Amino acid sequence: MEYLGLIIGYLIIWLTPVIGMWHKRFPDLDKKSSDVFIPFYNYFQLLKACKLPWYWVIFLLFPGAQFIMWASLNVTYIRKFGEFGIKETILGILFPFPVFYKIAKKPEEFKVAEPTNWDVAKQVDARTPSDHVALFFALPVIGHVIAVPMSMLGFKRKPGKKSIFKEWGDAIIFAIIAASVIRTYVFEPFKIPTGSMEKTLLVGDQLFVDKLTYGARLPMTPFSYPIVHNSFAPLINIKSYIGLQKIPYTRLPGFRNVNRNDVVVFNFPAGDTALNDPRMPNGLIGHNYYGILRDEAYHIAYSEGKGLDFFEGNYNYYLDKARANFDKGKVYSAMVDEEDQKRGYTAISGVLTRPVDKKENYIKRCVAIPGDEIEIKDKELYVNGELAWKAEYMQYSYVLSGYYNPNAFGQGWTLEQDAFFKGAFKASVYELGYNDSAYVSIPMNQKTYNEVKAKYPNLQTNIKKKGYYRKALESGTTRSYCPIFPNDPQYNWTEDNFGPLRIPKAGDVLELNAKTIPLYRRLIHAYEGHTLEEKAEGIYIDGKKTDKYVVESNYYWMMGDNRNGSADSRFWGFVPEDHVVGHAAFTWLSVDQEKGMFGGGMRWSRMFNSIK
């Protein structure tokens, strides 16, 4: 049963009062014993008895928030019968039944407690340790960092009001529950971390992702802490989720499907495995593990003095050696900064595996929907044989021939050079790259290029023809092995000249052979969960030899508006429907990262702009 995890979750919530024998004590709360056996109504009656908002019971229906609410209500029940111990509070949060049984079997010991009189020191002292526990579970460490100084500084509360620890604990728990529901089912904040969507979206833009347009996706890994995405502390690799309950891909009804040219936030398809660099987000975490693995394998062969043909003839052998490097915490082919260069490798703290909804979030433009055929010719995208629509601020990379980029020689830019490029090409030096000749490459939209090309005749298009990467490998000028999808030497595509390629649609029948299997290998085994074996005598799926495969899901093709500054589908392939998070709705804040919010970096004109 695919939905067994979801069903079990609801059964746990419903049956907790039943198994916990609440019916023996409900009459003491002026409630009927029979109320305990009615799903969710049992918690509704508890809320009424405790004079708490009745609508809190609704949160028990939402995967992703339901067990936080469940734990909160269980602790509420325990405290209603006067139990404020630390051990009992922890049990109430994690496994409440031993405490429930004591309350049910010893009514003479566990009387219905009157509300705490916060002006009576003895009552406050009796519950303060457990309030500390609740605050810690609500917001580990940080909650106490806020509350303890306030308490020590003698912040006065009004007569009859709760203690600081109780106030903070209650407020944080409810805020977490409400934020979890809103974040999962309505809107989620998202910050633009890279320039892949320049100038449509800028680094430092803060936007809201709309979950309602395409329909909210139920959390696939609902046992997680809702404030952080997938990790509490990358430095020591503490996950913010556990896999006790898993829910198959389920999307609630939305207003429409993903349309061509929508700006979409999605889980990075190749992010099911990631290298954990403690310097996140500047390091390797969340990036294309499989691309780094290929490069590491080729780096090893190259370092051993082996040629390209030898490497490809022993490809799996070198992949295993690359994995061994990762197991040792070392990456030699991708050194991120100067510290790595001096050390000779990038130090990582493990290899991570992640479920779909805990992969890194990416944002790109959907340029092709299921069933479309795409082709890129000299940078121009064609969809179904027609030139694709272009965003107003879409950029290509142009080369200023004869003007060297000092970064290519380990040097830095000057302030005068930065001012020159900003004035002449509307581009900061931080946006510039360089080509194989070390000449400066500049991202510009078509309008800017048309304005400046007459003044700068040495400004040229920078187009990588088909076969570019193969020639670079053969000449020894690169160690990036097959960076363009499908990452196989049979295909000579580049990001500027790519395809033609059909985007798979549910129900498509794929022809499988040695030529096509690189295109669909990951689709079959990673996205649709089948075992795939490639043997000399043929292709086997789930143990059966076949030359066809029926696609089960829809797929999309995502590309950045900064076409030569975007790691997108051209590098790692299709985006499955179940990876779609939501529609990028509008920016609510924008800050220039160079200047900062308080250094004049506020971009007021971008606030509350819709995203087109």
C-alpha positions as CSV (number, residue, x, y, z in Angstrom):
1,M,0.0,0.0,0.0
2,E,1.6,3.2,-1.2
3,Y,-0.2,5.4,1.4
4,L,0.4,3.1,4.3
5,G,2.7,5.7,6.0
6,L,0.0,8.4,5.7
7,I,-2.7,6.0,7.0
8,I,-0.6,4.9,9.9
9,G,0.0,8.6,10.8
10,Y,-3.7,9.3,11.1
11,L,-4.3,6.1,12.9
12,I,-1.7,7.0,15.5
13,I,-3.3,10.3,16.1
14,W,-6.8,8.8,16.3
15,L,-5.9,5.9,18.5
16,T,-3.6,7.7,20.9
17,P,-6.5,8.7,23.2
18,V,-8.0,5.2,22.9
19,I,-4.8,3.3,23.7
20,G,-4.0,5.9,26.3
21,M,-7.3,5.1,28.1
22,W,-8.5,8.7,28.1
23,H,-12.1,7.4,28.4
24,K,-11.4,6.6,32.1
25,R,-10.7,10.2,32.8
26,F,-12.8,12.2,30.3
27,P,-15.8,12.2,32.7
28,D,-13.5,14.1,35.2
29,L,-13.2,16.8,32.4
30,D,-17.0,16.9,32.1
31,K,-16.8,15.0,28.8
32,K,-18.4,11.7,27.7
33,S,-16.2,8.6,27.8
34,S,-17.5,7.8,24.3
35,D,-16.1,11.0,22.9
36,V,-12.6,9.4,23.1
37,F,-13.4,6.9,20.4
38,I,-14.4,9.5,17.8
39,P,-11.5,10.4,15.5
40,F,-10.2,13.9,16.1
41,Y,-13.3,14.8,18.1
42,N,-11.5,13.4,21.1
43,Y,-8.8,16.1,20.7
44,F,-11.5,18.7,20.0
45,Q,-13.1,17.9,23.3
46,L,-9.8,18.1,25.1
47,L,-9.2,21.6,23.7
48,K,-12.6,22.7,25.0
49,A,-12.0,21.2,28.4
50,C,-8.7,23.1,28.6
51,K,-10.2,26.3,27.3
52,L,-7.9,26.4,24.3
53,P,-8.8,27.3,20.7
54,W,-10.9,24.5,19.2
55,Y,-9.5,25.1,15.7
56,W,-6.1,23.8,16.8
57,V,-7.5,20.3,16.0
58,I,-7.5,21.2,12.3
59,F,-3.7,21.1,12.4
60,L,-3.8,17.4,13.1
61,L,-5.0,16.9,9.6
62,F,-1.9,18.4,7.9
63,P,1.1,16.1,7.3
64,G,4.2,18.1,8.2
65,A,2.5,19.8,11.2
66,Q,0.3,17.1,12.6
67,F,2.8,15.4,14.9
68,I,4.0,18.7,16.4
69,M,0.3,19.4,17.2
70,W,-0.1,15.9,18.4
71,A,2.8,16.2,20.8
72,S,1.5,19.5,22.1
73,L,-2.0,18.2,22.8
74,N,-0.6,15.1,24.5
75,V,1.5,17.3,26.9
76,T,-1.7,19.5,27.4
77,Y,-3.6,16.3,28.5
78,I,-0.8,15.3,30.9
79,R,-0.6,18.7,32.5
80,K,-4.4,18.9,32.8
81,F,-4.0,16.1,35.4
82,G,-1.2,17.9,37.3
83,E,1.9,16.1,35.9
84,F,4.7,18.6,35.2
85,G,7.8,16.4,35.6
86,I,10.7,16.7,33.2
87,K,10.7,12.9,32.3
88,E,6.9,13.0,31.9
89,T,7.0,16.0,29.6
90,I,9.7,14.4,27.4
91,L,7.6,11.2,27.3
92,G,4.5,13.3,26.4
93,I,6.3,14.7,23.4
94,L,7.9,11.5,22.2
95,F,6.0,8.5,23.6
96,P,3.1,9.5,26.0
97,F,1.5,6.1,26.7
98,P,3.4,5.3,30.0
99,V,2.2,8.6,31.5
100,F,-1.3,8.2,30.1
101,Y,-1.6,4.7,31.8
102,K,-0.5,6.2,35.1
103,I,-3.1,8.9,34.8
104,A,-5.8,6.4,33.9
105,K,-5.0,3.9,36.6
106,K,-4.3,6.3,39.5
107,P,-7.2,8.8,39.5
108,E,-6.7,9.4,43.2
109,E,-3.1,10.5,42.6
110,F,-3.7,12.5,39.4
111,K,-6.5,14.9,40.0
112,V,-7.7,17.4,37.5
113,A,-5.4,20.4,38.0
114,E,-6.7,24.0,38.3
115,P,-5.0,26.5,35.9
116,T,-1.6,27.6,37.2
117,N,-1.7,30.7,39.3
118,W,1.4,32.5,38.0
119,D,1.5,34.7,41.1
120,V,2.1,31.7,43.4
121,A,5.8,30.9,43.4
122,K,5.4,27.2,44.5
123,Q,3.1,26.5,41.5
124,V,5.5,28.3,39.1
125,D,8.5,26.5,40.4
126,A,6.8,23.1,40.1
127,R,6.3,23.5,36.3
128,T,9.3,25.6,35.4
129,P,11.6,22.7,34.6
130,S,9.1,21.1,32.2
131,D,8.5,24.5,30.6
132,H,12.2,24.6,29.9
133,V,11.9,21.2,28.2
134,A,9.0,22.3,26.1
135,L,10.8,25.5,25.1
136,F,13.9,23.4,24.1
137,F,11.8,21.1,21.9
138,A,10.1,24.1,20.3
139,L,13.2,25.9,19.4
140,P,16.4,24.1,20.4
141,V,19.0,26.3,22.1
142,I,17.9,29.5,20.4
143,G,14.7,29.7,22.5
144,H,16.7,29.7,25.6
145,V,19.2,32.2,24.2
146,I,16.3,34.6,23.9
147,A,14.3,33.7,27.0
148,V,17.1,33.2,29.7
149,P,18.6,36.7,29.4
150,M,15.1,38.2,29.5
151,S,14.5,36.3,32.7
152,M,17.9,37.2,34.2
153,L,17.4,40.8,33.4
154,G,14.3,40.8,35.4
155,F,11.7,41.5,32.7
156,K,8.5,42.1,34.7
157,R,5.3,40.4,33.7
158,K,1.9,41.6,34.6
159,P,0.1,39.9,37.5
160,G,-1.4,36.6,36.5
161,K,0.5,36.4,33.3
162,K,2.6,33.3,32.3
163,S,6.3,33.1,32.9
164,I,8.7,34.0,30.1
165,F,9.6,30.4,29.5
166,K,5.9,29.4,29.2
167,E,5.1,32.4,27.0
168,W,8.0,31.7,24.7
169,G,7.3,28.0,24.5
170,D,3.6,28.4,23.7
171,A,4.3,31.2,21.2
172,I,7.1,29.3,19.4
173,I,5.2,26.0,19.2
174,F,2.1,27.6,17.7
175,A,4.3,29.8,15.4
176,I,6.1,26.7,14.2
177,I,2.8,24.8,13.6
178,A,1.2,27.7,11.7
179,A,4.4,28.4,9.7
180,S,4.7,24.8,8.8
181,V,1.2,24.7,7.4
182,I,1.6,28.0,5.5
183,R,5.1,27.0,4.2
184,T,4.0,23.6,3.1
185,Y,0.6,24.3,1.6
186,V,0.3,28.0,0.8
187,F,3.5,30.2,0.5
188,E,7.2,29.5,1.1
189,P,9.9,32.2,1.2
190,F,12.9,31.7,-1.1
191,K,16.1,33.7,-1.6
192,I,17.9,33.9,-4.9
193,P,21.4,32.6,-4.1
194,T,23.0,32.7,-7.6
195,G,22.9,34.7,-10.8
196,S,21.3,32.0,-13.0
197,M,18.2,34.0,-13.5
198,E,19.8,37.4,-13.9
199,K,18.5,40.0,-14.8
200,T,14.9,38.7,-14.4
201,L,15.8,37.8,-10.8
202,L,18.8,39.2,-9.0
203,V,21.0,37.7,-6.3
204,G,19.6,39.0,-3.1
205,D,16.0,38.9,-4.2
206,Q,13.6,37.5,-1.6
207,L,10.5,36.0,-3.1
208,F,7.4,34.0,-2.2
209,V,6.8,30.7,-3.8
210,D,3.1,30.1,-4.4
211,K,2.0,26.5,-3.6
212,L,-1.6,26.9,-4.6
213,T,-1.3,27.5,-8.3
214,Y,0.0,24.0,-9.2
215,G,-1.6,22.5,-6.0
216,A,0.3,22.0,-2.8
217,R,2.5,18.9,-2.6
218,L,2.1,16.8,0.5
219,P,5.4,16.5,2.4
220,M,7.0,13.2,1.4
221,T,9.1,13.2,4.6
222,P,6.7,14.7,7.1
223,F,8.7,13.9,10.3
224,S,10.9,17.0,10.0
225,Y,11.6,20.3,11.7
226,P,9.7,22.8,9.6
227,I,11.8,25.9,10.0
228,V,14.9,24.5,8.2
229,H,14.9,22.7,4.9
230,N,17.2,19.6,5.4
231,S,19.9,20.3,7.9
232,F,20.2,21.9,11.4
233,A,24.0,22.2,11.2
234,P,25.9,21.4,8.0
235,L,29.2,21.5,9.9
236,I,28.3,18.4,11.9
237,N,25.7,17.1,9.4
238,I,22.6,16.9,11.6
239,K,19.5,16.2,9.5
240,S,16.3,18.1,10.2
241,Y,14.2,15.1,9.3
242,I,13.8,11.4,9.9
243,G,12.3,8.8,7.7
244,L,9.8,7.2,10.2
245,Q,6.8,8.2,8.0
246,K,7.0,8.4,4.2
247,I,4.2,9.6,1.9
248,P,4.2,8.9,-1.8
249,Y,4.0,11.8,-4.2
250,T,0.6,13.4,-3.8
251,R,-0.4,16.9,-5.0
252,L,-3.6,18.6,-3.9
253,P,-5.8,20.1,-6.7
254,G,-4.4,23.3,-8.0
255,F,-5.6,26.0,-10.4
256,R,-3.5,24.8,-13.3
257,N,-0.5,22.8,-14.4
258,V,3.0,24.2,-15.0
259,N,2.9,26.3,-18.1
260,R,5.6,26.9,-20.6
261,N,7.7,30.0,-19.5
262,D,6.6,29.9,-15.9
263,V,9.3,30.6,-13.3
264,V,9.3,27.5,-11.1
265,V,11.0,26.5,-7.9
266,F,11.8,22.7,-7.7
267,N,13.9,20.2,-5.9
268,F,17.2,19.7,-7.6
269,P,16.8,16.4,-9.5
270,A,20.4,15.3,-9.2
271,G,20.5,16.2,-5.5
272,D,19.5,12.8,-4.1
273,T,23.2,12.4,-3.3
274,A,25.4,15.3,-2.3
275,L,28.8,16.0,-0.9
276,N,28.7,17.6,2.5
277,D,31.1,20.6,2.5
278,P,30.9,22.3,5.9
279,R,31.2,25.7,4.2
280,M,27.7,25.5,2.8
281,P,26.3,27.2,0.8
282,N,29.6,28.1,-0.8
283,G,30.9,24.6,-1.1
284,L,29.8,21.4,-2.8
285,I,26.7,20.5,-0.9
286,G,23.6,20.3,-3.0
287,H,25.5,20.5,-6.3
288,N,25.6,17.9,-8.9
289,Y,27.3,14.9,-7.1
290,Y,27.2,12.8,-10.3
291,G,29.0,15.5,-12.2
292,I,31.7,15.8,-9.6
293,L,32.0,12.0,-9.4
294,R,32.6,11.9,-13.2
295,D,35.2,14.6,-13.0
296,E,36.9,13.0,-10.0
297,A,37.1,9.7,-11.9
298,Y,38.7,11.4,-14.9
299,H,41.0,13.4,-12.7
300,I,42.3,10.2,-11.1
301,A,43.0,8.6,-14.6
302,Y,44.6,11.8,-15.8
303,S,46.8,11.9,-12.7
304,E,47.9,8.4,-13.4
305,G,48.9,9.4,-16.9
306,K,46.1,7.4,-18.6
307,G,44.6,8.6,-21.8
308,L,40.9,9.3,-22.6
309,D,40.4,6.0,-24.4
310,F,41.9,4.0,-21.4
311,F,39.7,5.9,-19.0
312,E,36.5,5.2,-20.9
313,G,37.4,1.6,-21.3
314,N,37.8,1.3,-17.5
315,Y,35.1,3.9,-16.6
316,N,33.4,2.0,-13.7
317,Y,36.8,1.2,-12.1
318,Y,37.7,4.9,-11.9
319,L,34.2,5.7,-10.6
320,D,34.8,3.3,-7.7
321,K,38.2,5.0,-7.1
322,A,36.5,8.4,-7.0
323,R,33.9,7.1,-4.5
324,A,36.8,5.9,-2.4
325,N,38.2,9.4,-2.3
326,F,34.8,10.8,-1.2
327,D,34.7,8.1,1.6
328,K,38.1,9.5,2.8
329,G,36.6,13.0,2.9
330,K,38.6,14.3,-0.1
331,V,37.7,15.8,-3.5
332,Y,40.6,16.5,-5.8
333,S,38.8,17.6,-8.9
334,A,36.8,20.5,-7.4
335,M,38.8,22.8,-5.2
336,V,36.5,25.6,-4.2
337,D,38.8,28.3,-2.7
338,E,42.4,29.2,-1.9
339,E,42.5,27.1,1.2
340,D,41.6,24.0,-0.9
341,Q,44.3,25.0,-3.5
342,K,47.0,25.1,-0.7
343,R,45.8,21.8,0.8
344,G,45.5,20.1,-2.6
345,Y,41.9,18.9,-2.1
346,T,38.5,20.0,-0.8
347,A,37.7,18.4,2.6
348,I,34.2,17.1,2.9
349,S,32.4,15.6,5.8
350,G,30.5,12.8,4.2
351,V,28.2,11.9,1.4
352,L,24.5,12.7,2.0
353,T,21.5,10.9,0.6
354,R,18.2,12.7,0.5
355,P,14.5,12.1,-0.2
356,V,12.9,14.2,-3.0
357,D,11.4,16.9,-0.8
358,K,14.7,17.4,1.1
359,K,16.8,18.0,-2.0
360,E,18.1,21.6,-2.5
361,N,15.6,24.0,-4.0
362,Y,16.4,25.5,-7.4
363,I,14.7,28.2,-9.4
364,K,14.6,28.3,-13.2
365,R,12.2,29.0,-16.0
366,C,10.2,26.1,-17.5
367,V,10.9,26.4,-21.2
368,A,9.4,23.1,-22.2
369,I,6.5,21.0,-20.9
370,P,5.8,17.2,-21.2
371,G,5.7,16.2,-24.9
372,D,7.6,19.2,-26.2
373,E,10.7,18.8,-28.4
374,I,13.5,21.2,-27.8
375,E,16.6,22.1,-29.8
376,I,19.2,24.8,-29.2
377,K,21.0,26.2,-32.2
378,D,23.8,28.7,-31.6
379,K,22.3,29.7,-28.2
380,E,18.7,30.1,-29.6
381,L,16.1,27.8,-28.1
382,Y,13.5,26.2,-30.4
383,V,10.5,24.5,-28.9
384,N,8.5,22.2,-31.3
385,G,10.4,23.7,-34.2
386,E,9.6,27.4,-33.4
387,L,11.9,30.0,-31.8
388,A,11.0,30.1,-28.1
389,W,9.6,33.1,-26.3
390,K,12.3,35.2,-24.6
391,A,12.1,36.9,-21.2
392,E,12.7,40.6,-21.4
393,Y,15.9,40.5,-19.4
394,M,17.3,37.2,-20.7
395,Q,21.1,37.3,-21.1
396,Y,23.7,35.6,-23.2
397,S,27.4,35.7,-22.7
398,Y,29.6,37.9,-25.1
399,V,33.4,38.0,-25.3
400,L,35.4,41.2,-25.4
401,S,38.2,40.0,-27.6
402,G,41.6,41.2,-26.6
403,Y,40.6,42.2,-23.0
404,Y,41.9,39.6,-20.5
405,N,40.1,38.7,-17.3
406,P,42.6,39.0,-14.5
407,N,40.9,36.2,-12.6
408,A,42.2,33.8,-15.2
409,F,45.7,34.5,-14.0
410,G,44.9,34.5,-10.2
411,Q,44.7,38.3,-10.0
412,G,41.9,40.6,-9.0
413,W,39.9,43.5,-10.5
414,T,40.4,47.1,-9.7
415,L,37.7,49.6,-8.8
416,E,38.3,51.5,-12.0
417,Q,37.7,48.3,-14.0
418,D,34.5,47.6,-12.1
419,A,33.3,51.1,-12.8
420,F,34.2,50.7,-16.5
421,F,32.2,47.5,-17.0
422,K,29.2,48.8,-15.0
423,G,29.1,52.0,-17.1
424,A,29.8,50.4,-20.5
425,F,28.0,47.0,-20.2
426,K,25.8,47.3,-17.1
427,A,27.7,44.4,-15.5
428,S,29.7,44.2,-12.3
429,V,33.1,42.5,-12.5
430,Y,31.7,39.9,-10.2
431,E,29.4,38.8,-13.0
432,L,32.2,38.4,-15.6
433,G,33.8,35.2,-16.7
434,Y,36.4,34.3,-19.4
435,N,36.7,32.1,-22.4
436,D,39.4,29.6,-23.4
437,S,41.6,32.5,-24.4
438,A,41.1,34.2,-21.0
439,Y,39.2,37.0,-22.7
440,V,36.5,38.6,-20.6
441,S,33.0,37.2,-21.1
442,I,30.1,39.6,-20.3
443,P,26.5,38.7,-19.7
444,M,24.1,41.0,-21.5
445,N,20.6,41.1,-22.7
446,Q,19.8,41.6,-26.4
447,K,18.9,45.3,-25.8
448,T,22.2,46.2,-24.2
449,Y,24.2,44.3,-26.8
450,N,22.5,46.2,-29.6
451,E,23.3,49.4,-27.8
452,V,27.0,48.8,-27.3
453,K,28.1,46.6,-30.2
454,A,28.9,49.6,-32.5
455,K,31.1,51.2,-29.9
456,Y,32.9,47.9,-29.1
457,P,33.4,46.1,-32.4
458,N,35.6,43.5,-30.7
459,L,32.5,42.3,-28.7
460,Q,31.7,38.9,-30.1
461,T,29.3,36.1,-29.4
462,N,30.8,33.1,-27.5
463,I,29.3,30.0,-29.0
464,K,30.3,26.5,-28.2
465,K,29.7,24.3,-31.2
466,K,28.8,20.6,-31.0
467,G,31.8,18.5,-30.1
468,Y,33.4,21.4,-28.1
469,Y,33.8,19.4,-24.9
470,R,35.1,16.3,-26.6
471,K,37.8,18.3,-28.4
472,A,38.8,19.9,-25.1
473,L,39.1,16.5,-23.5
474,E,41.2,15.2,-26.3
475,S,43.5,18.2,-26.3
476,G,43.9,18.1,-22.5
477,T,42.5,21.6,-21.9
478,T,39.8,20.4,-19.6
479,R,39.1,17.7,-17.0
480,S,35.4,18.2,-17.0
481,Y,34.1,14.9,-18.4
482,C,30.8,15.0,-20.3
483,P,29.2,17.9,-18.4
484,I,26.2,18.2,-20.8
485,F,23.2,16.0,-20.5
486,P,23.0,13.0,-21.0
487,N,26.6,13.1,-19.8
488,D,27.7,10.4,-22.2
489,P,30.4,10.4,-24.9
490,Q,27.9,9.3,-27.6
491,Y,26.4,12.8,-27.5
492,N,28.4,15.8,-28.6
493,W,26.0,18.5,-27.4
494,T,26.9,21.7,-25.6
495,E,24.8,24.3,-23.8
496,D,24.8,26.4,-26.9
497,N,24.0,23.7,-29.4
498,F,21.8,20.9,-27.9
499,G,19.4,18.3,-29.1
500,P,16.9,17.7,-30.6
501,L,15.3,16.1,-27.5
502,R,11.7,15.2,-26.6
503,I,10.6,15.9,-23.1
504,P,9.0,12.7,-21.7
505,K,5.3,12.7,-21.0
506,A,3.3,10.2,-18.9
507,G,2.3,7.3,-21.3
508,D,5.2,7.8,-23.7
509,V,6.7,4.6,-25.0
510,L,10.5,4.9,-25.0
511,E,12.7,2.8,-27.3
512,L,15.6,1.4,-25.3
513,N,18.9,0.6,-26.8
514,A,22.6,1.5,-26.4
515,K,22.0,4.9,-27.9
516,T,18.9,6.0,-26.0
517,I,19.6,4.5,-22.6
518,P,21.8,7.4,-21.4
519,L,18.9,9.7,-21.9
520,Y,16.5,7.7,-19.8
521,R,18.7,5.8,-17.4
522,R,18.1,8.1,-14.5
523,L,14.4,8.5,-15.3
524,I,13.9,4.8,-15.0
525,H,15.8,3.9,-11.9
526,A,16.1,7.2,-9.9
527,Y,12.8,9.0,-10.6
528,E,10.4,6.1,-11.3
529,G,12.0,3.6,-8.9
530,H,12.7,0.6,-11.1
531,T,15.8,-1.6,-11.0
532,L,17.8,-1.2,-14.2
533,E,20.5,-3.5,-15.5
534,E,22.5,-3.0,-18.7
535,K,24.0,-6.3,-19.8
536,A,25.8,-7.3,-23.0
537,E,22.7,-9.2,-24.1
538,G,20.3,-6.4,-23.5
539,I,18.5,-4.1,-21.0
540,Y,16.6,-5.5,-18.0
541,I,14.0,-3.6,-16.0
542,D,12.8,-5.2,-12.7
543,G,14.6,-8.3,-13.8
544,K,12.9,-8.6,-17.2
545,K,14.6,-8.1,-20.6
546,T,13.0,-5.3,-22.6
547,D,13.6,-2.8,-25.4
548,K,10.7,-0.5,-24.4
549,Y,9.6,1.5,-21.4
550,V,6.3,3.3,-20.6
551,V,6.9,6.6,-18.9
552,E,4.9,6.9,-15.6
553,S,5.2,10.6,-14.8
554,N,5.5,14.0,-16.6
555,Y,8.8,15.8,-17.0
556,Y,9.8,19.4,-17.6
557,W,12.8,21.2,-19.0
558,M,14.2,24.1,-16.9
559,M,16.6,26.8,-18.0
560,G,17.9,30.0,-16.4
561,D,17.4,33.3,-18.0
562,N,21.1,34.0,-17.7
563,R,21.7,31.4,-20.4
564,N,25.5,31.1,-20.1
565,G,25.6,31.5,-16.4
566,S,23.1,28.8,-15.4
567,A,23.5,25.2,-14.3
568,D,20.2,23.9,-15.5
569,S,18.5,21.0,-17.4
570,R,21.2,21.2,-20.1
571,F,23.6,19.8,-17.6
572,W,21.5,17.4,-15.5
573,G,18.4,16.7,-17.6
574,F,14.7,16.4,-16.9
575,V,12.8,17.7,-13.9
576,P,10.2,15.2,-12.7
577,E,6.7,16.4,-11.8
578,D,7.0,15.3,-8.2
579,H,10.0,17.6,-7.8
580,V,8.0,20.8,-8.5
581,V,7.7,22.9,-5.4
582,G,5.7,25.8,-6.6
583,H,5.3,28.9,-8.8
584,A,7.5,31.9,-8.1
585,A,5.0,34.6,-7.4
586,F,6.5,37.9,-6.4
587,T,9.6,39.5,-4.8
588,W,8.9,41.0,-1.4
589,L,12.4,42.2,-0.6
590,S,15.6,42.8,-2.6
591,V,19.0,43.7,-1.2
592,D,22.3,44.2,-3.2
593,Q,24.6,41.7,-1.6
594,E,27.7,43.9,-2.2
595,K,26.3,46.8,-0.2
596,G,24.0,45.1,2.3
597,M,20.6,46.3,3.7
598,F,22.2,49.1,5.8
599,G,24.8,50.1,3.3
600,G,22.5,51.5,0.7
601,G,21.7,48.1,-0.9
602,M,17.9,48.2,-0.7
603,R,16.4,47.8,-4.1
604,W,13.1,49.6,-3.4
605,S,11.9,49.4,-7.0
606,R,11.9,45.6,-6.9
607,M,9.8,45.2,-3.8
608,F,6.4,43.5,-4.3
609,N,7.0,43.0,-8.0
610,S,5.3,40.0,-9.7
611,I,7.6,37.6,-11.5
612,K,7.2,37.3,-15.2
